[in-house]
Amino acid sequence: MPRKTSIIPKAPLARILTNAGAKRVSAEAADVFSEILTDIVEDIAKKAVQIAKHTGRKTIHEGDIKLAAKQ
C-alpha cells in the first residue's frame, strides 16, 4: 500500500487531540483530522489570496488571513 503524504504532520495533530483530552489517538484519527484541517486551511488560504488581490497586493498580510478565517 503506498504511503499517503500530508501537508500537515500527524504527530502535532495527535498532540493537539491529546491536549484536548484524548487519552490515545489512533493513526486513522490523526489521518482524518489532518485531511479535514487541510481542507479548511486551503479554503482560508484561497480567500486570503483573493482579499490580497482585491486590494492590489501580491503579498498576503496577517489581516488577510484573519479576515478570510472570519468569512
N, C-alpha and C positions, 0 to 999 in steps of 0.2 A: 504494500500500500504506500503510495507516495506521501511524503510529508507535506503538510499544509504550511504555507508561510503566512505570517501575520505581521501587520504593521506594528501593532501594539504587543509588546512582550507579555506572555501569560503569567509569569511569576509575580510581577507587580499587581496584576489584576487579581490574582489569587490572594495576595496580601491585603488588597482593598476589601475583598469579601471577608477575609479573616478578621480584619479590623472592624468590620460592620457587625461581627458577632458569630460568624460561622466557625464551627469547631474544626471542620475539614472541608476541603474543596476538591471536587473531582476534576480530572483533566478535561472531561467533556464540558463541565460547567464553566471552566475558565475559557474554553474554546468559544462557547456560545456567548459568554459575556464579552469576549474580545470582538466577535462579529457584530454584536449589537452596538457596542461603543464605537466601532469603526464606522458603521453606517451613520450614527448620529454625528460623529466628528466630521465626516466627509460632507454632510449636509451643511453644517455650520461653516466649514471652510469655503464651500461654494457660495454661500450667502455673503460671507466676508469679502470674497473676491468681487462679487457684484457690487457691494457697497463701495469698495475702494475704486472700482472702475467708474461708478456713477459720479464720484466726486473728482474724477480726473487724475487719480493716482495709480501707480503701479505697485506701490508698497502697501501692504496690509498693516494697519496700526492696531493697537490694543483696543481702541474704541470700536473698530470694525468687528472684531471678534465678539466683544461684549454685546454690541447691537445685534449681530447675527444670532447669538445664543438666545437673546430675548424673544426673537421672532418665532 
